[in-house]
């Protein structure tokens, strides 16, 4: 069969034609539209897999950063000086105190 006839068969409704030798498939002839659809599905699947991997790596990085931050915070040497005031033992001039209830009045 001529190639022109095979192309016409594909154009008018055939999805693909398998070319074989002695019952063993050797090639597939398909319309370009069918090829594009297959490739879009393949590429989309590959992109999804790659995005999942990027997301997994980002989660690992975030977990590691949080662990490092948690360890850093736990290394800080806090001293509770009163029930409402905290200070760093290394830097006694730095203190953490709650704001007064009437804080809005002070800025009016």
N, C-alpha and C positions, 0 to 999 in steps of 0.2 A: 504494500500500500504506500502511496506517495505521502510525503510529509505534509503537503498542502491539504490532502484529504483528512489526515489525522488532526491537523489544526482546526479544520472546519468541524469535525466531530466534537472537539473540545469546546469550540465556540458556541455550538448549538445544544449544549446541555450535558456533555460528558464531563465528569469531574477529573478523571485522570485515565491514562492508558498505561498498562504495564507491558513492557517489552521483555520477552523472555527468549531464551535459547534452550531447546530441549527440556522445557518445563521449569527452568531455573530463571527467576527474575533477574534481569540485568540492568534495567533502567525504567524510569517512570516519566511519562510525558503528561504535563498538566497545564491548565491555563495559568496565565500570569496572575489573575485574580485569586485563584485557588492557592497558588504559591505564596502570594502576599498574606492571605489569611493565615496560612500555616506559620509563616515567619512572624507575624504580629503576635500570635499566641506564644510562640517560642521565645521571642524577645521580651514580651511582657512577663512571662514566667521567670525568665532570667533576671529581669530588673527587680521583680518582687523578692526573689531569693537574695539578691545583692543588698536590697534595702533592709531586709530582715537581718542580714549579717552586720550591716552598719549599725542598726539599732541595738543589736546584741553587744557590739563592741562599745558603743556609747554608754549602755547600761553598766558594763564592767568598769569603764573609766569613772563614771559617776559614783558607783559603789566604792571604788578605791579612794576617790577624792573625799567622800564622806567619812570613810574610815580614818584617813589621814587627819581630817579636820577634827573628828571626834577625839582621836589620840592627842592632838595638839591642845584641845580644850581641856582634856583631862590632865595634861601636864601642868596647866596653869595652877598656880598655888594660891587658892582663895583662902581668905581668912574672914570668918563672919565675926564682925566686931559687935554687932547688936542684932536683935531679931530683924531689924529692917535695914541694916547697913552692911555692905560687903566691901572688902578692900583686897588689893593684891598685896601679899606679904613682901614681894620684891619692890613694890612701888606704893608705899603707904600713902603717898599724896593722891593716888587715884582711888576714889571711892565710888561705889554705886549706891545711890539712895533713891527711894521712891519719891515721886513728885508730890507736892502738897495737893490737897483736894481743891484748893482755891486757885489753881494755876492760871485759869482763864482771867481772873480778876487782876492778877499781877501784870498782864499784858494789855489790859484795856486802857 
